[in-house]
Amino acid sequence: MNENKRIRIAITHGDTNSIGYELIFKTFAEPEMLELCTPIIYGSPKVATYHRNALNIEANFTIIKDASEAQNGRLNLLPVFDDEIKVELGVPSEEAGVAGLRAVDKALEDYRKGLFDVLVTAPIDNNEHFHFSGQSRYIEDHLDTEEQGLSVLINDGLRIALATRNLPLRQVAESISKASIVNNVSALFKTLRRDFRLSCPRIAVLGLNPKAGDNGLLGSEEQEIILPAIDELVENGIQAFGPYPADTFFGCNDAEQFDGILAMYYEQGLAPFRTLSSCHGIMYTAGLSLIRTAAEIPNSLALAGKGIADELPFRHAIYLAIDIFRNRAEYDAPMGNPLPKLYKERRDESDKVRFAIPRKREDRTPNNGESRNTKETH
């Protein structure tokens, strides 16, 4: 891959009453951002102009009719609808939320056509006027693929994956199984290797129940579900450890010893993530062919219209998407250029013998009669 090629980044404008355009305009006010990538904003010129004027931000954008027309060095804006939309900054509404999802729909349509490389989404809040499953789940459900997404919170060295998403707490226990934990940790393992280029990642698995002093855990899921899952993962060559009670795990800085963490439910991972992070982090939807990141900014609607939204997490979401795109290309490159065969296939298989690799000798038993243990222990 040409390292100097500008990566095409699709950016959806998010809830039209929220901070999406503020984040976009502030981020690309830095000239080096346009030297790093070619942005394609999926949104509305009218809404963008309203935000620009209301916030008194100096920002120029070029309107394009198709993503293929995106030009380097410009903030390209692709209209996803022409109808009028009422903009009330900071006010939750169904119309504003739907407008945000329409941008996602158009971006996914263009992704199937190969018109951009990575996707970064601006915030859409789930509120009393607009209920939806979250953008991670929405994207996964509308990609028309069998791939299973995995939400991963990223910041300051933390990578916390979520075993369940957007569930009432009473439903978490029944949603967790040995198979689901094995699948989620395996997906996180692959992500850490391919997307973050960690050759042998160590993964911590949190427990579901709190620890009850010296009497153990307040529940049986750890012994019946999580431990057997960890044993299977270790047998599969994955360095998985646990289960750890979440309070002591984060309170004693054990998280620093691991490359990735699997939390059993949203709040279990999100609460320590926000507490330990120096600033708002990034949400990455792993496990998909589409690379999608987003700034993890709580209560974004409450910031709208005030000009105080911090664009740094959004900028880092763009950086991360670019890094993952390049890491994948580097990781996949050897697979795309396999070595040629040492022989030509023939009906007569006798030639294969000439090029066969001799079998390795089995380890001999040491003189003291003890068998040699070659299995790595952890």
Steps between C-alpha positions, in 0.01 A plus 500: 500500500622851417570666836448844342152421373232704672246276662138576413308554823121498501362712786131500587360823646313336790194645673432831323423672832825378656872575470592308183572802281680679781733202540555474123568871442737529799685182404565604140589856593847350545661500150700181567176300528429558130854389421441177692170391346219587260179557697154434357228646722164324468254769599310809390643829365209693654548346844877543476459868413259550790749350746787701356311827533352423843842414643683773306755252370707572191461191286485434128371186335457378143167344402533183292233285335676166541769368733718421198529877438675564834809718457820501703565807712130585539221435745262315267131500593262248344128586549297201622162677486355818350196556720490772762582401857436716801818546701473571874843464651499295817137394467429125468266410215409202288552696179859587594582141594351361180705752299811361666413143406422600141862609471612160633275323247653691209852439629439125524363504145819666376719264703352206309610679182854545632483880494684561828744322733383560859197640681489744793159582646393814687281457810133400499355496850242246607240718674133517595406624152721264298557141611736276303750222566812714462709562189726196552206260495323699226804479270547130570133428424500699175828379348328199341770268629532210742783673684454555874614836636676550833490838675841599637567809714849640439710763676822545699610141445159355592317275256177381659269279295137449598356146512144638491360829370195711583332247729312551827717373784254223584551351152879498506546170688268307269675647194843372602608150402825310465472520120438877500801567723722279284377679186544849647850438638602333172372805307688733735816289458477525121437875520798559726725306262374634167372850580747594775796279393553337840661165426405314820234700687406427860127523569329535838145373545291669770257311719128564498441511875660715772733338748349433844801535729666169583191301406561520130265640235129575527401265218592184310565636150874527561541128578238366260547724194797737506774268629417221252504759222845622608628141511381445141661824386833401654478162326450694175825691554348826627650660810178556695497552878238541769228538594581815697257697720469838328540713813834360614622450143481871412559624855834319526619605152496141375370629167848628418623141472272414206462598136123452498214449745160337456230655721175310548269799454500863390518676838765261631735612225387858444510625862869420563586601144368853552648521849852391403520682164659844500252615237208357305596193303405319183245232416622251241271243338737206456437175316364659180658543158392865530729704727276724710598724790323772700585746774363379833334822619220463758199735494611664176165675455558697820814651340333607174486866403742617770824473306664301783512152346854354514598374156806308626319164545350536152841573352644197676214288362620602154861421589400157631298416188801590283738296718275194485465530122879505462554225757259272318673563169838420657364188675324369189785570256690171550178305442448676169841392363554134591823329404482292179489123526828315484364248253248475223191291567503179298291192482811306599542599864850350524669839445359627826731269688803693373377819664346357815622651825639233734300442813642639818623242744287456805652635820699234677432418861763657726743272680322543832189339355284810535303599193585833343223758544492726199163659572513867589346586833346825605 
